[in-house]
Amino acid sequence: MIERKTQTVEYWQGFSLAPADTEFLRNRLLDAERPLTTRELAQALVTERCRREEADLRAELARGAIYQPKKRFAVGDKLLFPALEFRLGEVVELRPGENPEHGEFDVITVDFGASRRQRSFAAGLSGPHKLNADASDLLIAGDLISPEKLLATIASAVPASLAAQLGAQPDFATFEDRWLHRDLLAEIHVGHLNIAEAVIEMRGVPVDTRTLVKELDLPTEIKPEVLAFSLQSALLA
């Protein structure tokens, strides 16, 4: 089985937001159309990172046939070598093997490109060999840790790191460990803020944000949860 990097402690210790992650979180918030907690975003991103790695592995394995000593190959075949970190090579020469202990077999010469030397491999071997694994066998994922368990164990530091990194992103608004993309925020202008402050002063006690929203002339098509978050975010600015 191929070891997934997302299954290692080292991978998550070095966690940092890539542009693709930022775009993914933006779309996640736009799809949700409501504020999401840091942990909800972290769980979604860990799941997405695992999905991406699996897709990349499958694309990598689709570049050529997996080299297996039991198979026979022809000049021009593109082969992937699991024992060489899935290096891609092309068969450039084919000749009969000369070891009587193995019966009839071929020796293929594989070219790995200008910066790497050519190497020879056996092909058409009749005996068992540990490299006789199909692509489907290499992708077996029965023992993988689920994204949910990853976040609870080796990726447990991701939420704190994510919050710090998202906080430096101008397109993400936050309030009390919840996040919303600014494209979703209702427009809160200075007039709204003045009205909210006046209501608070008149009542002389803490006022729930949803109550304040009712005093403002805000678009009714926007969800109340988003309106409240928009006002909270604006009041903190």
Phi and psi restraints in degrees (value plus and minus 20) as a CYANA .aco file:
   2 ILE   PHI     -97.7   -57.7
   2 ILE   PSI     111.2   151.2
   3 GLU   PHI     -96.8   -56.8
   3 GLU   PSI     107.8   147.8
   4 ARG   PHI    -106.5   -66.5
   4 ARG   PSI     114.0   154.0
   5 LYS   PHI     -83.7   -43.7
   5 LYS   PSI     -52.3   -12.3
   6 THR   PHI     -86.9   -46.9
   6 THR   PSI     -29.7    10.3
   7 GLN   PHI    -112.7   -72.7
   7 GLN   PSI     -14.9    25.1
   8 THR   PHI    -130.0   -90.0
   8 THR   PSI     129.6   169.6
   9 VAL   PHI     -82.1   -42.1
   9 VAL   PSI     -60.9   -20.9
  10 GLU   PHI     -79.8   -39.8
  10 GLU   PSI     -57.3   -17.3
  11 TYR   PHI     -80.4   -40.4
  11 TYR   PSI     -66.5   -26.5
  12 TRP   PHI    -101.6   -61.6
  12 TRP   PSI     -42.7    -2.7
  13 GLN   PHI     -84.8   -44.8
  13 GLN   PSI     -50.7   -10.7
  14 GLY   PHI    -116.9   -76.9
  14 GLY   PSI       5.3    45.3
  15 PHE   PHI     -83.6   -43.6
  15 PHE   PSI     109.2   149.2
  16 SER   PHI    -169.1  -129.1
  16 SER   PSI     129.2   169.2
  17 LEU   PHI     -91.9   -51.9
  17 LEU   PSI     106.1   146.1
  18 ALA   PHI    -116.3   -76.3
  18 ALA   PSI     141.4   181.4
  19 PRO   PHI     -73.1   -33.1
  19 PRO   PSI     -57.5   -17.5
  20 ALA   PHI     -85.5   -45.5
  20 ALA   PSI     -53.0   -13.0
  21 ASP   PHI     -88.0   -48.0
  21 ASP   PSI     -64.0   -24.0
  22 THR   PHI     -81.2   -41.2
  22 THR   PSI     -62.4   -22.4
  23 GLU   PHI     -85.9   -45.9
  23 GLU   PSI     -59.7   -19.7
  24 PHE   PHI     -81.7   -41.7
  24 PHE   PSI     -65.4   -25.4
  25 LEU   PHI     -86.5   -46.5
  25 LEU   PSI     -57.6   -17.6
  26 ARG   PHI     -78.0   -38.0
  26 ARG   PSI     -69.5   -29.5
  27 ASN   PHI     -86.3   -46.3
  27 ASN   PSI     -54.3   -14.3
  28 ARG   PHI     -83.0   -43.0
  28 ARG   PSI     -63.3   -23.3
  29 LEU   PHI     -89.9   -49.9
  29 LEU   PSI     -59.5   -19.5
  30 LEU   PHI     -84.2   -44.2
  30 LEU   PSI     -58.5   -18.5
  31 ASP   PHI     -88.6   -48.6
  31 ASP   PSI     -59.0   -19.0
  32 ALA   PHI     -90.7   -50.7
  32 ALA   PSI     -53.1   -13.1
  33 GLU   PHI      36.7    76.7
  33 GLU   PSI      13.2    53.2
  34 ARG   PHI    -179.3  -139.3
  34 ARG   PSI     140.6   180.6
  35 PRO   PHI     -85.5   -45.5
  35 PRO   PSI     122.7   162.7
  36 LEU   PHI    -140.8  -100.8
  36 LEU   PSI     128.2   168.2
  37 THR   PHI     -94.9   -54.9
  37 THR   PSI     143.5   183.5
  38 THR   PHI     -78.1   -38.1
  38 THR   PSI     -61.9   -21.9
  39 ARG   PHI     -86.5   -46.5
  39 ARG   PSI     -58.1   -18.1
  40 GLU   PHI     -82.4   -42.4
  40 GLU   PSI     -61.5   -21.5
  41 LEU   PHI     -88.1   -48.1
  41 LEU   PSI     -60.3   -20.3
  42 ALA   PHI     -83.1   -43.1
  42 ALA   PSI     -62.9   -22.9
  43 GLN   PHI     -82.7   -42.7
  43 GLN   PSI     -62.2   -22.2
  44 ALA   PHI     -83.3   -43.3
  44 ALA   PSI     -59.1   -19.1
  45 LEU   PHI     -93.5   -53.5
  45 LEU   PSI     -59.4   -19.4
  46 VAL   PHI     -80.4   -40.4
  46 VAL   PSI     -63.6   -23.6
  47 THR   PHI     -81.8   -41.8
  47 THR   PSI     -62.1   -22.1
  48 GLU   PHI     -87.1   -47.1
  48 GLU   PSI     -59.8   -19.8
  49 ARG   PHI     -81.3   -41.3
  49 ARG   PSI     -61.5   -21.5
  50 CYS   PHI     -85.0   -45.0
  50 CYS   PSI     -61.6   -21.6
  51 ARG   PHI     -82.9   -42.9
  51 ARG   PSI     -63.4   -23.4
  52 ARG   PHI     -82.3   -42.3
  52 ARG   PSI     -63.3   -23.3
  53 GLU   PHI     -82.5   -42.5
  53 GLU   PSI     -61.9   -21.9
  54 GLU   PHI     -82.8   -42.8
  54 GLU   PSI     -62.2   -22.2
  55 ALA   PHI     -84.6   -44.6
  55 ALA   PSI     -59.5   -19.5
  56 ASP   PHI     -85.6   -45.6
  56 ASP   PSI     -59.6   -19.6
  57 LEU   PHI     -83.0   -43.0
  57 LEU   PSI     -63.0   -23.0
  58 ARG   PHI     -86.7   -46.7
  58 ARG   PSI     -57.5   -17.5
  59 ALA   PHI     -87.1   -47.1
  59 ALA   PSI     -57.9   -17.9
  60 GLU   PHI     -82.9   -42.9
  60 GLU   PSI     -63.4   -23.4
  61 LEU   PHI     -91.7   -51.7
  61 LEU   PSI     -36.2     3.8
  62 ALA   PHI    -104.5   -64.5
  62 ALA   PSI     -25.7    14.3
  63 ARG   PHI     -91.6   -51.6
  63 ARG   PSI     -44.0    -4.0
  64 GLY   PHI    -187.0  -147.0
  64 GLY   PSI     157.6   197.6
  65 ALA   PHI     -96.6   -56.6
  65 ALA   PSI     126.4   166.4
  66 ILE   PHI     -94.1   -54.1
  66 ILE   PSI     110.2   150.2
  67 TYR   PHI     -89.3   -49.3
  67 TYR   PSI     104.9   144.9
  68 GLN   PHI    -152.9  -112.9
  68 GLN   PSI     106.6   146.6
  69 PRO   PHI     -76.8   -36.8
  69 PRO   PSI     -45.0    -5.0
  70 LYS   PHI     -95.0   -55.0
  70 LYS   PSI     -39.5     0.5
  71 LYS   PHI    -109.6   -69.6
  71 LYS   PSI     138.0   178.0
  72 ARG   PHI    -126.6   -86.6
  72 ARG   PSI     127.2   167.2
  73 PHE   PHI    -150.6  -110.6
  73 PHE   PSI     146.1   186.1
  74 ALA   PHI    -143.0  -103.0
  74 ALA   PSI     137.8   177.8
  75 VAL   PHI     -78.0   -38.0
  75 VAL   PSI     112.7   152.7
  76 GLY   PHI      81.2   121.2
  76 GLY   PSI     -33.9     6.1
  77 ASP   PHI     -86.6   -46.6
  77 ASP   PSI     119.6   159.6
  78 LYS   PHI    -116.8   -76.8
  78 LYS   PSI     107.2   147.2
  79 LEU   PHI    -146.7  -106.7
  79 LEU   PSI     125.7   165.7
  80 LEU   PHI    -127.6   -87.6
  80 LEU   PSI     119.5   159.5
  81 PHE   PHI    -137.1   -97.1
  81 PHE   PSI      80.3   120.3
  82 PRO   PHI     -76.1   -36.1
  82 PRO   PSI     -55.8   -15.8
  83 ALA   PHI     -92.2   -52.2
  83 ALA   PSI     -31.3     8.7
  84 LEU   PHI    -135.6   -95.6
  84 LEU   PSI      16.7    56.7
  85 GLU   PHI      38.6    78.6
  85 GLU   PSI      17.5    57.5
  86 PHE   PHI      39.7    79.7
  86 PHE   PSI      18.1    58.1
  87 ARG   PHI     -86.1   -46.1
  87 ARG   PSI     119.7   159.7
  88 LEU   PHI    -116.4   -76.4
  88 LEU   PSI     112.2   152.2
  89 GLY   PHI    -159.0  -119.0
  89 GLY   PSI     145.7   185.7
  90 GLU   PHI    -140.3  -100.3
  90 GLU   PSI     113.9   153.9
  91 VAL   PHI     -91.3   -51.3
  91 VAL   PSI     100.9   140.9
  92 VAL   PHI    -134.2   -94.2
  92 VAL   PSI     -31.0     9.0
  93 GLU   PHI    -174.3  -134.3
  93 GLU   PSI     127.8   167.8
  94 LEU   PHI    -158.9  -118.9
  94 LEU   PSI     109.5   149.5
  95 ARG   PHI    -166.3  -126.3
  95 ARG   PSI     140.1   180.1
  96 PRO   PHI     -88.9   -48.9
  96 PRO   PSI     125.4   165.4
  97 GLY   PHI     -97.1   -57.1
  97 GLY   PSI     141.0   181.0
  98 GLU   PHI    -144.2  -104.2
  98 GLU   PSI      -3.1    36.9
  99 ASN   PHI    -122.0   -82.0
  99 ASN   PSI      89.1   129.1
 100 PRO   PHI     -85.1   -45.1
 100 PRO   PSI     -39.9     0.1
 101 GLU   PHI     -85.8   -45.8
 101 GLU   PSI     -43.4    -3.4
 102 HIS   PHI    -124.3   -84.3
 102 HIS   PSI     -15.6    24.4
 103 GLY   PHI      49.8    89.8
 103 GLY   PSI    -175.2  -135.2
 104 GLU   PHI     -98.2   -58.2
 104 GLU   PSI     110.9   150.9
 105 PHE   PHI    -177.5  -137.5
 105 PHE   PSI     150.4   190.4
 106 ASP   PHI    -129.6   -89.6
 106 ASP   PSI     138.9   178.9
 107 VAL   PHI    -138.5   -98.5
 107 VAL   PSI     101.7   141.7
 108 ILE   PHI    -125.0   -85.0
 108 ILE   PSI     119.6   159.6
 109 THR   PHI    -120.1   -80.1
 109 THR   PSI     106.4   146.4
 110 VAL   PHI    -135.1   -95.1
 110 VAL   PSI     109.8   149.8
 111 ASP   PHI    -118.0   -78.0
 111 ASP   PSI     102.5   142.5
 112 PHE   PHI    -120.6   -80.6
 112 PHE   PSI      -6.2    33.8
 113 GLY   PHI      88.4   128.4
 113 GLY   PSI     149.7   189.7
 114 ALA   PHI     -81.2   -41.2
 114 ALA   PSI     -52.9   -12.9
 115 SER   PHI    -109.0   -69.0
 115 SER   PSI     -18.8    21.2
 116 ARG   PHI    -151.5  -111.5
 116 ARG   PSI     128.7   168.7
 117 ARG   PHI     -97.1   -57.1
 117 ARG   PSI     137.1   177.1
 118 GLN   PHI     -94.8   -54.8
 118 GLN   PSI     129.1   169.1
 119 ARG   PHI    -155.7  -115.7
 119 ARG   PSI     136.5   176.5
 120 SER   PHI    -129.1   -89.1
 120 SER   PSI     125.1   165.1
 121 PHE   PHI    -160.3  -120.3
 121 PHE   PSI     132.3   172.3
 122 ALA   PHI    -100.4   -60.4
 122 ALA   PSI     127.0   167.0
 123 ALA   PHI    -162.5  -122.5
 123 ALA   PSI     128.3   168.3
 124 GLY   PHI      55.8    95.8
 124 GLY   PSI       4.0    44.0
 125 LEU   PHI     -93.2   -53.2
 125 LEU   PSI     116.6   156.6
 126 SER   PHI    -107.1   -67.1
 126 SER   PSI     -42.4    -2.4
 127 GLY   PHI    -101.9   -61.9
 127 GLY   PSI     147.1   187.1
 128 PRO   PHI     -86.6   -46.6
 128 PRO   PSI     130.6   170.6
 129 HIS   PHI    -173.2  -133.2
 129 HIS   PSI     120.0   160.0
 130 LYS   PHI     -85.3   -45.3
 130 LYS   PSI     -37.4     2.6
 131 LEU   PHI    -108.6   -68.6
 131 LEU   PSI     -17.0    23.0
 132 ASN   PHI    -103.6   -63.6
 132 ASN   PSI      40.4    80.4
 133 ALA   PHI    -134.9   -94.9
 133 ALA   PSI     112.1   152.1
 134 ASP   PHI     -97.1   -57.1
 134 ASP   PSI     143.5   183.5
 135 ALA   PHI     -78.3   -38.3
 135 ALA   PSI     -59.6   -19.6
 136 SER   PHI     -83.9   -43.9
 136 SER   PSI     -54.7   -14.7
 137 ASP   PHI     -88.1   -48.1
 137 ASP   PSI     -58.4   -18.4
 138 LEU   PHI     -87.1   -47.1
 138 LEU   PSI     -46.2    -6.2
 139 LEU   PHI    -113.7   -73.7
 139 LEU   PSI     -17.2    22.8
 140 ILE   PHI     -74.9   -34.9
 140 ILE   PSI     109.6   149.6
 141 ALA   PHI    -144.6  -104.6
 141 ALA   PSI      10.6    50.6
 142 GLY   PHI     -82.7   -42.7
 142 GLY   PSI     -50.4   -10.4
 143 ASP   PHI    -120.4   -80.4
 143 ASP   PSI      -9.3    30.7
 144 LEU   PHI     -91.7   -51.7
 144 LEU   PSI     123.6   163.6
 145 ILE   PHI     -96.7   -56.7
 145 ILE   PSI     113.2   153.2
 146 SER   PHI     -87.3   -47.3
 146 SER   PSI     135.5   175.5
 147 PRO   PHI     -75.8   -35.8
 147 PRO   PSI     -56.5   -16.5
 148 GLU   PHI     -83.8   -43.8
 148 GLU   PSI     -62.3   -22.3
 149 LYS   PHI     -94.6   -54.6
 149 LYS   PSI     -51.8   -11.8
 150 LEU   PHI     -78.0   -38.0
 150 LEU   PSI     -65.3   -25.3
 151 LEU   PHI     -85.9   -45.9
 151 LEU   PSI     -48.8    -8.8
 152 ALA   PHI    -103.5   -63.5
 152 ALA   PSI     -33.2     6.8
 153 THR   PHI    -144.8  -104.8
 153 THR   PSI    -117.3   -77.3
 154 ILE   PHI     -93.5   -53.5
 154 ILE   PSI     -34.6     5.4
 155 ALA   PHI    -128.8   -88.8
 155 ALA   PSI       1.9    41.9
 156 SER   PHI     -86.1   -46.1
 156 SER   PSI     -39.4     0.6
 157 ALA   PHI    -105.4   -65.4
 157 ALA   PSI     -25.4    14.6
 158 VAL   PHI     -82.4   -42.4
 158 VAL   PSI     -64.7   -24.7
 159 PRO   PHI     -76.7   -36.7
 159 PRO   PSI     -65.5   -25.5
 160 ALA   PHI     -84.0   -44.0
 160 ALA   PSI     -62.6   -22.6
 161 SER   PHI     -85.9   -45.9
 161 SER   PSI     -60.1   -20.1
 162 LEU   PHI     -83.2   -43.2
 162 LEU   PSI     -63.6   -23.6
 163 ALA   PHI     -80.4   -40.4
 163 ALA   PSI     -63.1   -23.1
 164 ALA   PHI     -84.9   -44.9
 164 ALA   PSI     -60.7   -20.7
 165 GLN   PHI     -95.2   -55.2
 165 GLN   PSI     -57.8   -17.8
 166 LEU   PHI     -87.1   -47.1
 166 LEU   PSI     -52.7   -12.7
 167 GLY   PHI     -81.7   -41.7
 167 GLY   PSI     -44.1    -4.1
 168 ALA   PHI    -109.5   -69.5
 168 ALA   PSI     -21.0    19.0
 169 GLN   PHI    -114.3   -74.3
 169 GLN   PSI     100.2   140.2
 170 PRO   PHI     -87.1   -47.1
 170 PRO   PSI     -37.8     2.2
 171 ASP   PHI    -107.4   -67.4
 171 ASP   PSI     -21.8    18.2
 172 PHE   PHI    -136.2   -96.2
 172 PHE   PSI     105.9   145.9
 173 ALA   PHI    -119.9   -79.9
 173 ALA   PSI     127.7   167.7
 174 THR   PHI    -157.2  -117.2
 174 THR   PSI     131.1   171.1
 175 PHE   PHI    -179.3  -139.3
 175 PHE   PSI     102.9   142.9
 176 GLU   PHI      28.6    68.6
 176 GLU   PSI      33.1    73.1
 177 ASP   PHI      46.5    86.5
 177 ASP   PSI      -0.7    39.3
 178 ARG   PHI    -138.2   -98.2
 178 ARG   PSI     135.1   175.1
 179 TRP   PHI    -152.0  -112.0
 179 TRP   PSI     129.8   169.8
 180 LEU   PHI    -168.2  -128.2
 180 LEU   PSI     120.5   160.5
 181 HIS   PHI     -94.2   -54.2
 181 HIS   PSI     121.5   161.5
 182 ARG   PHI     -84.6   -44.6
 182 ARG   PSI     -38.9     1.1
 183 ASP   PHI     -84.3   -44.3
 183 ASP   PSI     -41.4    -1.4
 184 LEU   PHI    -114.9   -74.9
 184 LEU   PSI     -33.8     6.2
 185 LEU   PHI     -85.5   -45.5
 185 LEU   PSI     119.4   159.4
 186 ALA   PHI     -92.9   -52.9
 186 ALA   PSI     129.3   169.3
 187 GLU   PHI     -95.8   -55.8
 187 GLU   PSI      97.6   137.6
 188 ILE   PHI    -132.9   -92.9
 188 ILE   PSI      92.0   132.0
 189 HIS   PHI    -121.0   -81.0
 189 HIS   PSI     158.7   198.7
 190 VAL   PHI     -82.2   -42.2
 190 VAL   PSI     -51.1   -11.1
 191 GLY   PHI     -82.3   -42.3
 191 GLY   PSI     -62.8   -22.8
 192 HIS   PHI     -79.9   -39.9
 192 HIS   PSI     -63.5   -23.5
 193 LEU   PHI     -84.8   -44.8
 193 LEU   PSI     -58.9   -18.9
 194 ASN   PHI     -84.5   -44.5
 194 ASN   PSI     -61.5   -21.5
 195 ILE   PHI     -84.4   -44.4
 195 ILE   PSI     -64.2   -24.2
 196 ALA   PHI     -80.6   -40.6
 196 ALA   PSI     -63.9   -23.9
 197 GLU   PHI     -85.3   -45.3
 197 GLU   PSI     -56.7   -16.7
 198 ALA   PHI     -86.1   -46.1
 198 ALA   PSI     -60.9   -20.9
 199 VAL   PHI     -81.6   -41.6
 199 VAL   PSI     -63.6   -23.6
 200 ILE   PHI     -83.4   -43.4
 200 ILE   PSI     -63.2   -23.2
 201 GLU   PHI     -85.1   -45.1
 201 GLU   PSI     -60.0   -20.0
 202 MET   PHI     -84.8   -44.8
 202 MET   PSI     -59.8   -19.8
 203 ARG   PHI    -100.4   -60.4
 203 ARG   PSI     -49.5    -9.5
 204 GLY   PHI      50.6    90.6
 204 GLY   PSI      -7.3    32.7
 205 VAL   PHI    -159.7  -119.7
 205 VAL   PSI     142.2   182.2
 206 PRO   PHI     -77.5   -37.5
 206 PRO   PSI     118.3   158.3
 207 VAL   PHI    -139.3   -99.3
 207 VAL   PSI     111.4   151.4
 208 ASP   PHI     -82.5   -42.5
 208 ASP   PSI     121.0   161.0
 209 THR   PHI     -80.2   -40.2
 209 THR   PSI     -57.9   -17.9
 210 ARG   PHI     -83.7   -43.7
 210 ARG   PSI     -52.0   -12.0
 211 THR   PHI     -88.0   -48.0
 211 THR   PSI     -61.4   -21.4
 212 LEU   PHI     -82.7   -42.7
 212 LEU   PSI     -59.4   -19.4
 213 VAL   PHI     -79.0   -39.0
 213 VAL   PSI     -56.7   -16.7
 214 LYS   PHI     -84.8   -44.8
 214 LYS   PSI     -41.3    -1.3
 215 GLU   PHI    -106.4   -66.4
 215 GLU   PSI     -27.2    12.8
 216 LEU   PHI    -126.4   -86.4
 216 LEU   PSI     132.4   172.4
 217 ASP   PHI    -111.0   -71.0
 217 ASP   PSI      60.5   100.5
 218 LEU   PHI    -131.0   -91.0
 218 LEU   PSI     135.3   175.3
 219 PRO   PHI     -77.1   -37.1
 219 PRO   PSI     106.5   146.5
 220 THR   PHI     -95.0   -55.0
 220 THR   PSI     -36.5     3.5
 221 GLU   PHI     -97.7   -57.7
 221 GLU   PSI     -31.3     8.7
 222 ILE   PHI    -107.2   -67.2
 222 ILE   PSI     117.9   157.9
 223 LYS   PHI     -78.9   -38.9
 223 LYS   PSI     120.0   160.0
 224 PRO   PHI     -74.5   -34.5
 224 PRO   PSI     -57.0   -17.0
 225 GLU   PHI     -83.2   -43.2
 225 GLU   PSI     -58.4   -18.4
 226 VAL   PHI     -92.3   -52.3
 226 VAL   PSI     -58.4   -18.4
 227 LEU   PHI     -82.0   -42.0
 227 LEU   PSI     -64.3   -24.3
 228 ALA   PHI     -83.3   -43.3
 228 ALA   PSI     -63.8   -23.8
 229 PHE   PHI     -83.1   -43.1
 229 PHE   PSI     -62.0   -22.0
 230 SER   PHI     -80.2   -40.2
 230 SER   PSI     -62.2   -22.2
 231 LEU   PHI     -89.7   -49.7
 231 LEU   PSI     -62.1   -22.1
 232 GLN   PHI     -78.3   -38.3
 232 GLN   PSI     -65.3   -25.3
 233 SER   PHI     -83.5   -43.5
 233 SER   PSI     -60.4   -20.4
 234 ALA   PHI     -89.5   -49.5
 234 ALA   PSI     -57.7   -17.7
 235 LEU   PHI     -85.2   -45.2
 235 LEU   PSI     -48.5    -8.5
 236 LEU   PHI    -102.9   -62.9
 236 LEU   PSI     -38.4     1.6
